[in-house]
Amino acid sequence: MAEEKKSIFRQKSIDRISSPEQLDQYLQVTRPSTWIILSAVIILLAGFISWGFIGRLDTKIDVNVVVEQKQCTVYVPEQYDSVDGKEIEIGHETYTLEDIGLVGIEGYKAYKINTKLEDGMYVGKILVEQVKPISFIFN
C-alpha cells in the first residue's frame, strides 16, 4: 500500500492556478455586490452618527388655552414648573409665556399672554425639553 500524501488543497485547483497560461489572470477575492453592500452599510452608519450629533428630539406638552377679550390664560400642569419665558404655539402663532403668579385649577399653574385670537378654548404646545440622540449613548 502506497502512502498517499494528504493535502488541504485539491489537486485540480492547484493545477488550474499553476498552469502558465493563467498566470496573467487575477484572483477575485470579493464580488462587486459585496462592496456595494458594505458601502451601503457604511453610508447608513455615517447617517445615524451624524443624526446623533446634529439632530434633536423635542418633548412638547399639550396645554389648555382659554381666550377671553384678547387675554389668553394658559393652564400648565404644575409638574412643568420651568416653562416661564418659554414659547407656546397656538395654531400657527407663537407667543412667550409670562408668569403672573396665579394659581389655576388644582394641579395647574396659570400664565397670561396677549393674543390676536378669537374668544374660545384652544390647545397649545409648549416645548419643554430638547435632547440630542447621542446623549442617550453617553449618559
C-alpha positions in Angstrom: 0.0 0.0 0.0 1.4 3.2 -1.0 1.1 6.0 1.4 -1.0 8.9 -0.1 0.2 12.4 0.7 -2.8 14.3 2.0 -3.1 18.0 1.1 -5.6 20.6 2.2 -5.9 21.7 -1.4 -7.5 19.7 -4.2 -5.1 18.8 -7.0 -7.4 20.1 -9.6 -7.3 23.6 -8.0 -3.6 23.5 -7.7 -3.2 22.6 -11.4 -5.5 25.3 -12.5 -3.7 28.0 -10.6 -0.2 26.9 -11.5 -0.7 26.5 -15.2 1.4 29.1 -17.2 -1.4 30.3 -19.4 -3.4 31.5 -16.4 -0.7 33.5 -14.7 -2.0 36.8 -16.0 -5.5 36.3 -14.5 -6.1 37.9 -11.2 -7.7 36.1 -8.2 -11.0 37.6 -7.3 -11.4 37.8 -3.5 -14.7 39.6 -3.2 -17.5 40.3 -5.6 -18.7 43.8 -6.5 -22.0 43.1 -4.8 -20.2 42.7 -1.5 -18.6 46.1 -1.9 -22.0 47.6 -2.7 -23.5 46.2 0.4 -20.5 47.3 2.5 -20.8 50.8 1.1 -24.5 51.0 1.9 -23.9 49.9 5.5 -21.1 52.5 5.9 -23.4 55.2 4.5 -26.2 54.3 6.8 -23.9 54.2 9.8 -22.5 57.6 8.9 -26.0 59.0 8.6 -27.0 57.7 12.0 -23.9 59.0 13.7 -24.3 62.5 12.1 -28.0 62.5 13.1 -26.9 61.6 16.7 -24.7 64.7 16.9 -26.7 67.2 14.8 -30.4 66.0 15.3 -32.6 66.7 18.3 -35.6 65.1 19.9 -38.2 67.5 21.1 -40.6 67.0 24.1 -43.7 69.0 23.8 -46.7 69.1 26.1 -50.3 70.0 25.1 -51.9 72.6 27.3 -55.3 74.1 27.5 -55.7 77.8 26.5 -58.7 80.0 27.3 -59.1 83.3 25.4 -61.4 86.0 26.8 -61.3 89.6 25.5 -57.9 89.1 23.8 -56.4 87.9 27.1 -55.2 84.4 26.9 -54.8 82.2 30.0 -52.7 79.1 29.6 -53.1 76.3 32.1 -49.8 74.3 32.6 -49.6 71.2 34.8 -47.6 72.0 38.0 -45.0 69.3 37.2 -43.7 71.6 34.5 -42.6 74.5 36.7 -39.8 75.7 34.4 -41.9 77.0 31.5 -41.7 80.7 32.4 -40.3 82.5 29.4 -40.8 79.5 27.0 -42.6 79.8 23.8 -46.1 78.4 23.3 -47.5 77.6 19.9 -51.3 78.1 19.4 -52.4 77.3 15.9 -49.8 78.9 13.7 -48.8 81.7 16.1 -46.0 81.6 18.7 -46.1 83.5 22.0 -43.9 83.8 25.1 -45.3 82.7 28.4 -45.2 85.2 31.3 -45.7 84.0 34.9 -48.4 86.1 36.6 -48.3 84.2 39.9 -51.9 83.0 39.6 -52.9 79.6 40.8 -55.1 78.0 38.3 -57.3 74.9 38.7 -55.9 72.4 41.2 -52.7 70.9 39.8 -52.3 73.6 37.2 -50.4 76.9 37.0 -51.8 79.8 35.0 -49.9 82.0 32.6 -51.2 85.1 30.7 -50.3 86.2 27.2 -51.8 88.8 24.9 -53.1 87.3 21.6 -55.0 88.1 18.5 -57.1 85.0 18.8 -60.9 85.0 19.0 -62.6 84.1 22.3 -62.8 80.4 23.0 -60.8 77.4 24.0 -57.6 76.2 22.2 -54.9 73.6 22.6 -51.3 74.9 22.7 -48.0 73.2 22.6 -45.0 74.1 24.8 -41.5 72.8 24.1 -40.2 71.7 27.5 -37.1 69.7 26.5 -34.7 69.2 23.6 -32.3 66.2 23.7 -29.6 65.2 21.2 -29.8 61.5 20.4 -26.1 60.9 21.1 -26.7 61.8 24.7 -28.6 58.5 25.2 -25.4 56.7 24.4 -23.0 58.7 26.6 -25.3 59.2 29.7 
